[in-house]
Amino acid sequence: MSEHEYAACPTCGRNRIIETNAKGRIRWNFVTDLGAFEFIQVRAGGGKVGGIGKGYRGSAPGIGFKLVRAKTLAEVMDDPTYHDVVQGLRDQLVLLVRDGIRLGLISKEELE
């Protein structure tokens, strides 16, 4: 049995393999502008929603999802429809920053 190291995302809890032959070492720089980040996405296709299964994200040939439309975080921040989702992200970011400072991962000076 082979073993692989994974890194779990502190915002969502999902994990990804740290290094692959095809993609190399894991990166965390997918979001470079939080306000422009496509936070709410409407997708079509893809088969089963909310879990791995037949047809999920292209697991069968020719099947995947198509991005139909998206709203940026800046667009939905004041939209009551997404208040709980935005608030949940905000709360998690505050926790991460506070713990990052406490652990010495980041400094208050870096945030200024």
C-alpha positions, 0 to 999 in steps of 0.5 A, spaced: 500 500 500 502 506 498 502 512 502 501 520 500 501 526 504 495 531 503 494 538 506 487 540 508 484 547 507 483 551 513 477 554 510 473 549 507 476 542 510 477 539 503 484 536 502 489 535 496 495 531 495 501 535 496 505 533 490 503 530 484 507 528 478 502 531 473 501 538 477 507 538 481 507 541 488 500 544 491 499 551 491 495 556 495 495 562 490 488 561 487 485 567 489 489 573 488 483 578 488 478 576 494 473 582 491 473 579 484 473 572 486 467 568 483 464 566 490 457 564 487 457 560 481 451 557 477 453 550 474 450 546 469 451 538 468 456 534 472 451 529 475 451 527 482 451 534 486 455 534 493 459 528 493 463 523 489 459 519 484 458 516 477 458 522 472 461 527 478 466 532 475 467 528 469 468 522 472 465 519 466 467 521 459 464 527 456 461 529 463 462 534 467 460 541 469 459 548 465 459 554 469 453 558 467 454 564 470 458 567 477 457 573 482 463 575 485 464 576 492 464 584 492 457 583 488 454 578 493 456 582 500 450 586 501 445 581 498 441 578 503 440 572 499 447 570 501 448 573 507 449 567 511 454 564 506 458 571 506 458 571 514 460 564 514 466 566 510 468 572 514 467 568 520 472 563 518 477 568 515 477 572 522 479 565 525 484 564 521 488 571 521 487 571 529 490 564 529 495 565 524 498 571 528 497 567 535 501 561 531 506 566 528 505 564 521 503 571 520 504 578 523 500 584 525 505 588 521 504 584 514 496 586 515 497 593 515 
